[in-house]
Amino acid sequence: MENGFKLIELFKLGGPFMWVLLAFSVATVAIVIERCVYLVWHDCRVGFLCKKIKFFISQGKKEEAVHYLLNCKRRQTAASILLVLLQNAKYGESRMERAAEAEAQERLRRMESGFNYLTALSSLAPLTGFLGTVSGMIGAFQSIAEATDVNAQLVAGGIYEALITTVFGLIIAIVALVAYNLLIQKIDTFAAETSKAINDLVPVLIES
C-alpha cells in the first residue's frame, strides 16, 4: 500500500462529521469570494473625492460639488457619504456630521455583511472537528476493547483516523480567520479615511 491518502479517502476515514465540515468549508469559501468581489467592485477610495469636493467649495461652487457627487457611479462608496455631508451643511455643523456618520455606518454595515458568519465558522469548524475526533476515539477504543489481540497498529490506526476531522476543522478555521482579518483591514482603512474626509470638509463647509 502506498504511503499517504487521497483527499476522498481522508474524507471517508473522517466519518459523518466530515459532511458537516464540508458544508462549513463550502460556506466559508462562498462568503470569502462574495465579500472579495463586493469590495473589489466597490470603489473605496476617499482621498480623490475629498480633494475634488474641496476644490469645488474653494471656488464657491457648492452646487457643482453636489451635482458632481450625484453623478458619481453607485460603486463609488464614499460619494454617497460626502453627498449627505454637503446636503446637510445648511443645517449646521452638528447636523451634517451626524448625517454623514449615519450614512458612513450604513455603508460599513453593508461592507461587513457576512462577517459574522465568518467568525462563527472560524469557531464552529474546529469545535466540530474536535467533536468528530472524540467520536472517532470512542469508536477506536471500543475496537481496542473488543479486540482479542491488541497491537500498536490497531491503536495508532484508530487514533489517526479520529484526528482527521480536527485537522480539517482547523484548516477551515484558519482560512476563515485569515480572510476575515484581511477583509476587515480594508474596511477599517476605508472607515478611517472616511472619518478624516468628514473632519477635513466640515470646517471648509462652515467657512464657505
TABELFEN-V509536 format. One record per residue. N is the residue number from 1. RES is the residue in three letters. SS is DSSP state (@ for helix, = for strand, . for the rest). PHI is phi in degrees with one decimal (NA if undefined). Layout:
# TABELFEN-V509536
N_RES_SS_PHI + N_RES_SS_PHI
This chain:
# TABELFEN-V509536
1_MET_._NA + 2_GLU_._-71.4 + 3_ASN_._-70.2 + 4_GLY_._89.6 + 5_PHE_._-132.2 + 6_LYS_._-77.5 + 7_LEU_@_-59.2 + 8_ILE_@_-65.7 + 9_GLU_@_-70.6 + 10_LEU_@_-63.4 + 11_PHE_@_-60.9 + 12_LYS_@_-66.7 + 13_LEU_@_-67.7 + 14_GLY_@_-69.9 + 15_GLY_._87.0 + 16_PRO_._-63.1 + 17_PHE_@_-67.8 + 18_MET_@_-66.6 + 19_TRP_@_-68.3 + 20_VAL_@_-65.6 + 21_LEU_@_-65.5 + 22_LEU_@_-63.1 + 23_ALA_@_-62.3 + 24_PHE_@_-63.1 + 25_SER_@_-66.5 + 26_VAL_@_-63.2 + 27_ALA_@_-63.6 + 28_THR_@_-62.2 + 29_VAL_@_-62.8 + 30_ALA_@_-62.4 + 31_ILE_@_-65.1 + 32_VAL_@_-62.8 + 33_ILE_@_-63.7 + 34_GLU_@_-62.1 + 35_ARG_@_-69.8 + 36_CYS_@_-63.6 + 37_VAL_@_-63.1 + 38_TYR_@_-61.0 + 39_LEU_@_-73.6 + 40_VAL_@_-72.8 + 41_TRP_@_-67.2 + 42_HIS_._-79.0 + 43_ASP_=_-80.8 + 44_CYS_._-97.6 + 45_ARG_._-71.2 + 46_VAL_._-116.4 + 47_GLY_@_-56.1 + 48_PHE_@_-61.8 + 49_LEU_@_-64.1 + 50_CYS_@_-61.9 + 51_LYS_@_-63.7 + 52_LYS_@_-63.7 + 53_ILE_@_-68.2 + 54_LYS_@_-59.8 + 55_PHE_@_-63.3 + 56_PHE_@_-59.7 + 57_ILE_@_-66.8 + 58_SER_@_-63.5 + 59_GLN_._-90.7 + 60_GLY_._72.3 + 61_LYS_._-113.6 + 62_LYS_@_-65.2 + 63_GLU_@_-64.2 + 64_GLU_@_-65.2 + 65_ALA_@_-65.0 + 66_VAL_@_-62.9 + 67_HIS_@_-62.1 + 68_TYR_@_-61.9 + 69_LEU_@_-67.5 + 70_LEU_@_-64.2 + 71_ASN_._-92.4 + 72_CYS_._-67.6 + 73_LYS_._-67.0 + 74_ARG_._-61.0 + 75_ARG_._-73.4 + 76_GLN_=_-82.6 + 77_THR_@_-60.8 + 78_ALA_@_-70.1 + 79_ALA_@_-60.8 + 80_SER_@_-65.9 + 81_ILE_@_-69.3 + 82_LEU_@_-67.9 + 83_LEU_@_-63.9 + 84_VAL_@_-61.7 + 85_LEU_@_-60.2 + 86_LEU_@_-67.3 + 87_GLN_@_-67.6 + 88_ASN_._-102.5 + 89_ALA_@_-60.8 + 90_LYS_@_-68.9 + 91_TYR_@_-93.1 + 92_GLY_._106.0 + 93_GLU_@_-61.0 + 94_SER_@_-61.4 + 95_ARG_@_-64.7 + 96_MET_@_-71.2 + 97_GLU_@_-66.1 + 98_ARG_@_-63.2 + 99_ALA_@_-64.7 + 100_ALA_@_-66.9 + 101_GLU_@_-66.1 + 102_ALA_@_-64.5 + 103_GLU_@_-65.5 + 104_ALA_@_-63.6 + 105_GLN_@_-62.1 + 106_GLU_@_-66.1 + 107_ARG_@_-65.0 + 108_LEU_@_-66.0 + 109_ARG_@_-60.9 + 110_ARG_@_-66.0 + 111_MET_@_-67.6 + 112_GLU_._-91.8 + 113_SER_._-58.4 + 114_GLY_._95.5 + 115_PHE_@_-66.7 + 116_ASN_@_-63.7 + 117_TYR_@_-69.7 + 118_LEU_@_-63.2 + 119_THR_@_-65.6 + 120_ALA_@_-65.4 + 121_LEU_@_-65.5 + 122_SER_@_-65.6 + 123_SER_@_-92.6 + 124_LEU_@_-72.9 + 125_ALA_@_-60.2 + 126_PRO_@_-66.4 + 127_LEU_@_-66.6 + 128_THR_@_-64.4 + 129_GLY_@_-61.2 + 130_PHE_@_-67.1 + 131_LEU_@_-62.7 + 132_GLY_@_-62.9 + 133_THR_@_-66.2 + 134_VAL_@_-62.0 + 135_SER_@_-62.2 + 136_GLY_@_-66.4 + 137_MET_@_-65.5 + 138_ILE_@_-61.4 + 139_GLY_@_-64.2 + 140_ALA_@_-65.0 + 141_PHE_@_-70.9 + 142_GLN_@_-64.7 + 143_SER_@_-64.1 + 144_ILE_@_-65.1 + 145_ALA_@_-65.5 + 146_GLU_@_-86.1 + 147_ALA_._-76.3 + 148_THR_._-83.7 + 149_ASP_._-125.9 + 150_VAL_._-89.4 + 151_ASN_._-131.5 + 152_ALA_@_-61.5 + 153_GLN_@_-65.5 + 154_LEU_@_-65.1 + 155_VAL_@_-66.3 + 156_ALA_@_-64.5 + 157_GLY_@_-61.1 + 158_GLY_@_-66.4 + 159_ILE_@_-70.4 + 160_TYR_@_-68.7 + 161_GLU_@_-66.6 + 162_ALA_@_-69.2 + 163_LEU_@_-78.3 + 164_ILE_@_-59.6 + 165_THR_@_-64.2 + 166_THR_@_-63.9 + 167_VAL_@_-60.9 + 168_PHE_@_-65.5 + 169_GLY_@_-63.1 + 170_LEU_@_-67.7 + 171_ILE_@_-61.6 + 172_ILE_@_-61.8 + 173_ALA_@_-63.0 + 174_ILE_@_-63.5 + 175_VAL_@_-60.4 + 176_ALA_@_-63.2 + 177_LEU_@_-69.3 + 178_VAL_@_-62.7 + 179_ALA_@_-61.8 + 180_TYR_@_-60.0 + 181_ASN_@_-66.9 + 182_LEU_@_-67.5 + 183_LEU_@_-70.0 + 184_ILE_@_-68.9 + 185_GLN_@_-64.9 + 186_LYS_@_-64.6 + 187_ILE_@_-69.2 + 188_ASP_@_-63.2 + 189_THR_@_-63.0 + 190_PHE_@_-61.9 + 191_ALA_@_-62.9 + 192_ALA_@_-65.9 + 193_GLU_@_-67.4 + 194_THR_@_-66.0 + 195_SER_@_-61.4 + 196_LYS_@_-65.0 + 197_ALA_@_-62.0 + 198_ILE_@_-62.2 + 199_ASN_@_-64.5 + 200_ASP_@_-75.2 + 201_LEU_@_-83.2 + 202_VAL_@_-57.1 + 203_PRO_@_-62.2 + 204_VAL_@_-64.9 + 205_LEU_@_-70.2 + 206_ILE_@_-67.4 + 207_GLU_@_-74.5 + 208_SER_._-76.3
